[in-house]
Amino acid sequence: MLRDEINKAFDVLKGGGVILYPTDTIWGLGCDATNVDAVEKLLKIKNRPAEKSLIILLDVDSKLQSYISEIPEVAYDLIEYAENPLTLVFPGAKNLAQNVINEDGSVGVRIVKHDFCTPLVQRFRKPIVSTSANISGKPSPKFFDDIDPEIIAGVDYVVDFEQENRNSRKPSTIMKLAPGGQFEFIRK
């Protein structure tokens, strides 16, 4: 069943669609992070202003160099030793859809460790956008049952995995990195 769900989500992503899927944090909306039209569609579903930044998921830290111009060494240590999901905001984003990149040229990246997301990102071979599955300004859904029907109706595919999961999850910790390796917490 998991493999089937990965294949279905892969086909939708490849076609420029938007998926509703479980992540290592909370339920998310996702699309191809290199496809401007797919990102625009996701932003429209979420009713989110384009100037608000998005994060991308990668499966391994060795892929960072494909999407970030300069990676401070401390980033690899932070990723390796993080006990909980960690999103790092890097300056110098590249090779991504322009509407994924923040106005200051940065992008948030999470190396995902999850039964569904990791193999999906591996198969897709490109970063996937991950943003909470809520209408902008409304609370993030803790469980699948909390997701607004408008969100469900707007996506191209709803992943049938972990919909019954009642384990409480929370958004990732977010840290902003500077080229020299300094960092600050955005969300703990």
N, C-alpha and C positions, 0 to 999 in steps of 0.2 A: 504494500500500500504506500509506504513512504517513497519508494522509487517512482511509483506512478505519479504521485503528487509533485515530486521534483521535476519529472518529465513534463507534466502539464504546465507548471509554473515557468519552466524553461521556455517552452513554446510561446507562451504569452509574452514573456520578456523579449524574446527574439523578435516577435512581431511588433514591438513597440507598445505593448499593453502595460496595464497597471495591475499588480496583484495585491491582495490582502493576505498577510502571512504572519505566522508566529515567529518571534525572534528570541534571542537570548535575553531580551529585556521584556518589552511589552509587544502587543500586536501592532504590526506596522503596515504601511503602504509602501510598495516598492516598485521600481522600474529600472530600466537601463540608465545608469548614471552618465552615459556618453551620448544619449539620444535627447536632444533639445525638445522635440515634440512629445516624447514620452514624459519627460519631466514637467512640461507645461500641462499635460493632461492630469498628472498627479496633483499639481498645485491647484488646478481647477476643482478637482474632486474634494480636496481638503479646504477649499476657499481660503487659501493661504497667500499672502502677499509675496511676490517674487523676491523682494529684498530680504526676507527672512531666510536664513541659511538652512541647508539640508545636510544630512550626513550620508556617508557611503559606507558600505560593508565590503571588506576584503576577507579572503580566507587565510592568507598568510602574510606576514610582515615583509617578506621579500618582494612583494608586489608594490610596496609603497613607492619605490623609486620610479615606477611608471606614471604616478599621479601627483607626486610631490617633488618640487625642484630641489629642495635642500632639507635633508632629514637629520636633525640633531641626534647624536649618539644616544642621548638619554631616552629618546623615544623607544628604542628597542628594549631597554631595561624596564621602562614603565609597562610596556606591553607584556613582557615576559613575567613580571612579578605581580601584575594586577590580579587580585583575588576575585574581583567582580567585573562585569562588563565596563570597559573603559573606552571613551571616545576621546581621541586626541585631535585638537584643531591645529592644523599646520598652515603656515603661510606658504605661498608659492604653489598653489594648485595648478595642475596642467593635465591635458588630455581628457578633460571631462566636459560635459555639456556646460555652456556658459551659465545657464540658470541654476546649476548646482553650486557654483562657486560664489562665495560671499563677495560683497562689494569691495572688501579690502584684499581680495585675492586668495583668501584662505578657504579651507574646507575641513569639515570634521570627518574623521575616519575611525572606524571600529574594526578591529580584527575579530571576527565573529567566531564563537565556539558554540555551536548549536546543532542538534541532530538534523534539522531541516536546512537551515541557512548555509552552513558550511559546505555541504555537498552541492547545494544549488549554485553558490558563488563559484565553486570549483568547476562545475559543469558549464556555467555561463561564460567563464573566462574573462569577465569584465566586472567592474564594481556595480553594485546594486544600491539604489537609493533606499534609505530607511528613514521613515518619519512616522511618528505616532499616528494611529488610525482613528483620528478624531477630526471634527470640523475645527478649523483654526479658532483659538480662543476658548474652546470648550475643554473639559477635563479629558486627560488621556485615559483610554479604557484599560482597566486592570485585567479584565477577562473578555473572552470573545463575546459573551452575552451583553457586554456593556457597549459594544460598537454600534454607533448610530446607523439605522437602516439606510439612510441616505448614502453613507460611505459604502455599505455593502452593495447597494444598487449601482453605484458609480464605477466600481472596478470591473476589470475584464475577467478576473478569476479570484475566487475565494479558496484558499488552500484548506483542504480537509485534513488537518493534522493539529493535534493539541487543542481542538475547540472545546473539549470538556475539561481541560486542565484548570484546576482551581488553585494551584500554587501561586501565591502572591508574588508578583514580579514588579520591579520598579525600573524607571529609566536609568540609563548608564551614567556613571560619573563622567563629567566633561572637564578636560584640562586643555588650556591653550598654551601652545609651545611657541617660543621665539627661536629664530635661527641659531642663536648662541647656546640654546639648551635651557634657558630660563623657562619656567612655567608658572601658570596661575590656575587655580580652580575656578571654573565657571559654574559647575553644579557638582556638589558632593553627594 
